[in-house]
Amino acid sequence: CAEALADSSPLSCQHGLGHGIQSYVGYEPDDLIEGLEICHDLKNDRIGGCYGGIFMEFNLRTMWGEEARPRETTREHVADTCISISEEFRPACFYWSPQWWLQALYGDSSSESSFTTLGDICISTTGSETLRRDCFDGIGTIVPSSASFEPRRTARLCDAVSSRPLDRLYCRASAANILSVDVGREKGEASGVGLMGNSFDYCVAYAQNRANVFNRALISEENL
């Protein structure tokens, strides 16, 4: 991967490796640990790369093709995996899990109430501010598709995830980055509708890909 994508990002290639590795070793809890250990010696980002592919495949079983279906769970146990694994792997787990939570609990619902539930899970299970951010960033990555890539709808879904402005901003910024990359910069910037000052500037940085999950911008509640 590093040689093939030396001029861009090898992490997308490593993400694919993660899918392949997990589908090869299996889908039981012990298999997840084996997959993560195989990824461990690669040059991984704490969230992207091989770890991301591992968790996405373990939860969604995409390599099954037409027979793919998300791993079953309940609201009470939806975060058990992320809580139980080694701290090293928790950032990637919480970042990639909201995609699975939405499908497993709501069948890809695009309602504001389903995203409120995702936010509640992040708040109640992460246990630290850093992991909480990882989780809300992860929600932001799935909002644009649920909002049919419409900026104002994207903003509304992100605003439904939490009553705390910082959580909402994490979601909006992550969503803005996805919109810009997948659709266009104008739509990414438009997802900052209603934000002002530092919050707007923060969101625009993500929309312009000056900041992203691999190069995070910093902001605190005091600076909103």
N, C-alpha and C positions, 0 to 999 in steps of 0.2 A: 504493500500500500504506500509506504513512504517513497519508494522509488517511482511508482507509477504516477503519483500525484504530488511530486516534489514542488511543483510551482503553484499548487493550490492547497487544499486541505486534505491530508490523508485520513482525517477523522471520519469522513463519509464512507470511505472504503472500509475502515475498521468497524464502522457501524454494521456494514453488511457482513463482515466476519462474525460479529456477535450473533446475528440472526442464524448464520450457518452453524456456528459452534453449538448454540443452544438446541437447535433442532436435531443436531447429531447426538448430543449427550442425553437429551430427554427433557421431560416437563414436570418431573417430580421435584419437591423441595430440595432434596439432596443433589439433584441434577443442576439446579440453579447455582448452588455453591460451587459445583465442579466447573460450570461454565464461567463463572466470575473468576475463579482461580486461574483458568486458562488465559483469560484476558489480562490478568494482573500484570504480567511482565511486558505487555505492549506499552507503547508511549501513549497513555490514555489521558484525555481530559477528564476531570472529576465527574463530568456529566455526560459528555458526548462519547464518540468513538465506540469501542467495543462494548463497554458497559451498557451504553444506551441500546445497542442491538440486542444484547442479552436480555434486558428487562422487557423490551418491546416484544421479543419473540416468546419469552416465557409467559407473558400475560395475554398476548393476542394470537399466538400460534400462526403467524402470517405464512410460514413456509408450508402450511397444509393446503395452500391454494384455495380451491373452491370449497373445501371442507373446513376452512379456518373458522374458528369461533373463539371468543374471549373466554379466558378461564373464569369459572363460576365463583361467586363470592356473595357475601351479604354485607349490609351496611356496617354491622358490628365488627366484621373481621377483614374489612377491605384493606386495612393498612398493616395487617399482621406481618406480612413479609418484610416490609421496609423497617419495621420496629425490631424484628428479630435478627436481622443480618448484621454483619460487622459494620462499624461506623464508616469505614472506608467506602462502602458501597451505598450508603444511605442517600447521599445527594442525588446520584443517578436514579435510584429507586423512586424517590419522591418526585423527581422531575418527570419521569416517564410514566408514572402510575395514573395520573388523572385521565389520560387517554383511555386506559383500561377501565377505570372506575366508571366513567361515563357510559361506556358500552355495556359493561357488566350489570350496572344498576339501572340504567335508563334506556339502553338500546340506542345510543347516539342521539338522545333527545336534545333539542336546541332550546328548551325552555329556560327562562331565567331561574326558576326554582331548582332545576337540576344543577345549575352552576352554583347556586347558593349552597347546595349540599356538598359539592366538591370543595368549596371554600371552607365549609364547616369541618370537613375531614382534615384538610390541611391544618387548620387552627388547633384541632383537638388531638392530633396524633404526632406532629412533627417534633415538638419538645424543645426546639431552639429557634432563634431568629433566623439563623442561616438556612436551616432545613425548611423553615416556613417560607422563605423566599424561593428556594428551589421548587417547592410545591406550587406556589402561585405563578412562578415563571412557567411551570409545566402546564398549568391550566391555560395560560395565555397562548401557548402554541396550538391548542385545539380550538380556541374560540373562533378564529376566522372562518374555518370550514363550517362550523356550526351556525355561523352568522351569514352564510352564503357569500362570504368575502365582502360584505357590506360594512363600511367603516362605522356608521352610527349604531348599527346593530351590534357590531363588535364591542363598541364602547359600553353599550347597555348590558351586555352579558358580563363583561369584566366588572362593571359597577355592581353587579348582583352577587359577586363572590364573597364580599366582606363589607362590614361597616367601617373598617379602618382604611383611610385613604391610601396608606402605603401599600397595603395588599392589592388594592385596586390598581395602583400605578404599576406595580410589578406585572400584573396581568396585562394591562394596556400596552406597556412597553414591549413585552414579549410578543403580543399579538401584532403590534405595529411592525415589528421586524419580520414576522411571518408574512404579513400582508405585502410589505414592500418587496420581499424576495420572490413571493409566489405570484403576485398580481402587478404591483407597480408602486413606486415611491409615493405618488400622490395619494393613493388609498391608505398607505401606511401612515403618512402624516395626518390624514383626515381622521384617523382613529383617535387622535388626541383632542377631539372636539370637547369643549367645555373645560379643559385644563388650562391653567394659567401659570405664569412665572416659571419657577424651577421645574415644576411638574410637567409643564408643556415642553420645556427644553429637553428634559430627560426623555420623554416619549419620542420626540423628534430625533434625538440621537440614535435611538433604536430603529426608527423608521428609515433613517439614512444609513443604517448599518455601521455607524461609527461606534456603536455599542451593540453587543449581542451576548448570548449565553457564554461564549468563549472569551469575551472581552467586556465584562460587566462594568457599567457605570455605577457609581456609588451615590446614594442619596439617603437622607434620614428624615424622620417625621418633622424634625425641627426646621428642615429646609424646604418643606413642601409649600 
